[in-house]
Amino acid sequence: KTPSPKAPLDVAFRSRPSPILPEFRTSSAVRTGKNRFGWSII
């Protein structure tokens, strides 16, 4: 399988806390599927 271009980013944000972009890991971001910038994280 060839991982999608966004896969490494998803893994990076999911595997460690991000003090710079905490919205990636907030429950609200998970519920909406987007962070506050409007990028999809699903």
Secondary structure, DSSP 4 states (H G I P E B T S, - for coil): -PPPTTHHHHHHHHHS--SS-GGGGSHHHHHHTB-TT--B--
